[in-house]
Amino acid sequence: MDREPLDPARLRAALGGRWAAVDVVDETTSTNADLLAAAARGAADRTLLAAETQVAGRGRFDRVWTSPPGAGLLVSLLVRPATPLVAWGWLPLLAGVALARAVRAEAGIDAVLKWPNDLLTPDGGKLAGILVQAAEGAAVIGIGLNVSTTAAELPVDTASSLALAGAPAVDRTALLAAIASAVDEQVSRWDAAGGDAQACGLLADYTALCDTLGRQVRVSLGGGEVRVSLGGGEVLEGTAEAVADGGGLQVRAGQQTHVVNAGDVEHLRPA
């Protein structure tokens, strides 16, 4: 399949002077790993690196993320928030809001979010994953988004792409510019509010886009079931009620409410 490559010059022009560095490479091991190394060398706030393909891309819990060359967007965004580190748990959710808004605007797909870091089609197919890693006063936001990926190219049958979801031909360069601009805007608003997710509107924005809330869910961590101390070690399964302080997920299991700060969520039935 003939796929149009990203256009670095057009991307830089679209982003203007807000980004200190914008680079596109044909291949790398991992854009996140590259920018984490760059952070250690003092890379500037608002550094963007995209790759047409990755040979060792990773998601959360060290899972492999694969995509055929030119079929998706594989990008990492380095930011240096002024917000105290204690509030950085909001960054995956912030990135999710930015990604969902950009996809809705550029691809016309009513994408929704699955807590904490997945972008889904309206019927639940996974379009994208987000991985946020911190190092040297910087946060690296990694995004892997399936754009023109065909059904035969998808690694699992629960995944999807913008094309399979019905989007017309998507200009990947314009979409990437929209994503970076949305991340920039969200981080700026969040920073201006001192990391207060309610004051800057992030909590309301995420809640409106989050398809997890109101559902029966099963939460797992690192491939195993989450066991919660308050309930005597039982598997955590219940109703996802709200996004808690710090960006965690509030889950009611029986008469108890628990806050999950990290883990995988399985949607058990529609909201």
C-alpha positions in Angstrom: 0.0 0.0 0.0 1.3 3.4 -1.0 1.2 5.8 2.0 2.1 9.4 2.0 5.0 10.2 4.3 4.9 12.8 7.0 6.0 16.3 5.8 8.4 17.8 8.4 8.5 21.2 6.7 4.8 21.5 6.7 4.5 20.2 10.2 7.0 22.8 11.5 5.2 25.6 9.6 1.9 24.5 11.1 3.2 24.5 14.6 5.0 27.8 14.3 7.3 28.9 17.1 5.6 27.1 20.0 7.8 24.0 19.6 11.5 24.2 20.2 12.3 21.1 18.0 10.2 19.2 15.5 11.8 16.1 13.9 10.6 13.2 11.8 12.7 10.1 11.2 12.1 7.1 8.9 12.9 4.5 11.6 13.9 4.4 15.3 13.8 1.9 18.1 11.4 4.0 20.2 10.5 7.7 20.1 9.9 7.7 23.8 13.3 6.1 24.5 14.9 8.7 22.2 13.3 11.7 24.0 14.0 10.3 27.5 17.7 10.2 26.5 17.3 13.7 25.1 15.7 14.9 28.3 18.9 13.7 30.2 20.9 15.9 27.8 18.7 18.9 28.6 16.3 18.8 25.6 14.0 21.9 25.6 10.4 22.0 26.6 8.1 21.3 23.6 10.3 18.9 21.7 8.6 16.6 19.2 9.9 13.4 17.6 7.9 11.3 15.1 8.9 8.1 13.3 7.4 6.4 10.3 8.2 3.0 12.0 9.6 1.8 15.3 11.5 -1.5 15.8 11.0 -1.6 19.6 8.0 0.5 20.3 6.5 -0.2 23.8 3.2 0.6 25.5 2.3 0.4 29.2 3.6 -2.6 31.1 6.3 -3.0 28.5 3.8 -4.3 25.9 4.9 -4.2 22.2 3.3 -1.6 20.0 3.7 -2.4 16.2 2.5 -0.5 13.2 3.4 -0.8 9.5 5.5 2.0 8.1 3.4 5.1 7.4 0.1 3.4 8.6 -0.2 5.4 11.8 1.3 8.1 13.9 4.2 7.2 16.2 5.1 10.3 18.1 6.6 11.5 21.4 6.2 14.9 22.8 8.6 16.2 25.5 7.2 18.8 27.8 8.6 20.4 31.0 5.5 21.3 33.1 5.8 24.0 35.7 3.2 22.1 37.7 4.6 20.2 40.7 5.5 16.5 40.1 2.8 15.3 42.5 0.2 16.4 40.0 1.7 14.7 37.0 -0.6 11.7 37.3 -3.0 13.9 35.3 -0.7 13.9 32.2 -2.0 10.7 30.6 -5.5 12.0 30.9 -4.6 15.4 29.6 -2.9 13.8 26.6 -6.0 11.7 26.1 -8.3 14.8 25.9 -5.9 16.4 23.5 -5.7 13.3 21.3 -9.5 12.7 21.3 -10.2 16.4 20.3 -7.7 16.3 17.5 -9.0 13.1 16.1 -12.6 14.3 16.3 -11.7 17.5 14.5 -9.4 16.1 11.8 -10.9 12.6 11.2 -14.5 13.1 12.0 -14.6 10.1 14.3 -16.4 10.5 17.6 -13.5 8.9 19.5 -13.8 8.3 23.3 -11.4 7.6 26.1 -10.9 4.4 28.1 -9.3 5.1 31.5 -6.4 5.8 31.8 -4.8 6.0 28.4 -6.6 4.4 25.4 -8.5 6.1 22.6 -11.4 4.0 21.3 -13.9 4.1 18.4 -17.5 4.6 19.4 -18.0 0.8 19.4 -15.0 0.1 21.5 -12.1 -0.7 19.0 -8.8 0.5 20.2 -7.4 3.3 18.0 -4.5 4.6 20.1 -2.5 4.1 23.3 -0.7 6.7 25.3 2.5 6.2 27.4 3.8 9.0 29.7 7.2 8.6 31.2 9.1 11.1 33.4 12.8 11.9 33.5 15.1 14.8 34.3 12.2 17.3 35.0 10.5 16.4 31.8 7.5 14.3 30.8 7.6 12.4 27.5 4.1 11.7 26.1 4.2 8.8 23.7 1.3 8.3 21.3 0.7 5.4 18.9 -2.4 6.0 16.7 -3.6 3.7 13.9 -4.6 5.8 10.9 -4.8 3.8 7.7 -4.0 0.4 9.2 -6.0 -2.4 7.5 -7.7 -5.2 9.4 -5.0 -7.6 8.2 -2.3 -5.4 9.6 -3.8 -5.0 13.1 -2.1 -7.2 15.7 -5.3 -8.1 17.6 -9.0 -8.2 16.7 -9.9 -5.7 19.4 -7.8 -3.0 17.7 -9.1 -0.6 15.0 -7.9 2.3 12.9 -9.4 5.6 11.7 -9.8 4.2 8.2 -11.7 1.1 9.5 -13.8 3.4 11.7 -15.0 5.2 8.6 -12.8 8.2 8.4 -12.0 9.5 4.9 -8.4 9.7 3.8 -6.6 11.4 6.7 -3.8 13.8 6.2 -1.3 12.5 8.8 0.8 15.7 8.8 -2.3 17.8 9.6 -3.5 15.4 12.2 -0.1 15.3 13.9 0.0 19.1 13.9 -3.5 19.2 15.5 -2.4 16.7 18.2 0.7 18.6 19.1 -1.2 21.9 19.2 -3.9 20.4 21.4 -1.3 18.9 23.8 0.4 22.3 24.0 -2.9 24.1 24.7 -3.9 21.5 27.4 -0.5 21.7 29.2 -0.5 25.5 29.1 -4.0 25.7 30.7 -3.1 23.0 33.3 0.1 24.8 34.2 -1.6 28.2 34.4 -4.0 26.6 37.0 -1.1 25.2 39.0 -2.1 21.7 38.1 -5.6 22.1 39.4 -7.5 19.8 37.0 -10.9 21.1 38.1 -10.0 24.8 37.8 -8.6 24.5 34.3 -11.5 22.4 33.1 -9.4 19.2 32.5 -11.5 17.1 34.9 -14.8 18.2 33.2 -13.3 17.7 29.7 -12.0 14.2 30.5 -15.2 13.1 32.2 -17.2 14.2 29.1 -15.0 12.0 26.9 -14.4 9.0 29.1 -16.4 5.9 28.1 -15.3 4.0 31.2 -17.4 6.0 33.7 -20.7 4.3 34.5 -19.6 0.9 33.3 -19.0 -2.4 35.1 -15.3 -2.9 35.0 -12.6 -5.4 36.0 -9.3 -3.8 36.9 -6.0 -5.6 36.5 -2.4 -4.5 37.1 0.7 -5.8 35.3 -1.2 -8.8 33.9 -2.7 -9.9 37.2 -5.8 -8.9 39.1 -5.7 -5.9 41.4 -6.1 -6.9 45.0 -7.2 -4.2 47.3 -6.2 -4.1 51.0 -9.5 -2.6 52.2 -11.5 -5.5 50.9 -9.4 -8.3 52.3 -7.6 -9.1 49.1 -10.5 -9.7 46.7 -10.4 -9.1 42.9 -11.5 -5.5 42.2 -14.6 -5.6 40.0 -17.3 -3.0 40.2 -18.7 0.2 38.8 -16.4 2.9 37.6 -18.0 6.0 39.2 -15.7 9.0 38.7 -12.2 10.3 38.1 -10.7 10.9 41.5 -8.2 13.5 42.7 -4.9 12.9 41.0 -6.5 11.3 38.0 -7.2 7.9 39.5 -10.3 5.9 38.8 -13.0 5.6 41.5 -14.6 2.1 41.5 -17.4 1.0 43.7 -17.3 -2.7 44.6 -20.2 -3.7 46.8 -20.4 -1.3 49.7 -16.8 -0.1 49.3 -15.2 2.5 47.1 -11.6 2.2 45.9 -9.4 4.5 44.0 -7.1 2.8 41.3 -4.1 4.9 40.4 -2.6 2.6 37.9 -3.9 -0.5 36.1 -5.7 -1.9 33.1 -9.5 -1.7 32.9 -11.7 -4.1 31.1 -15.2 -2.9 30.2 -17.6 -5.7 31.2 -20.8 -4.2 29.8 -22.1 -1.0 28.2 -22.7 2.1 30.3 
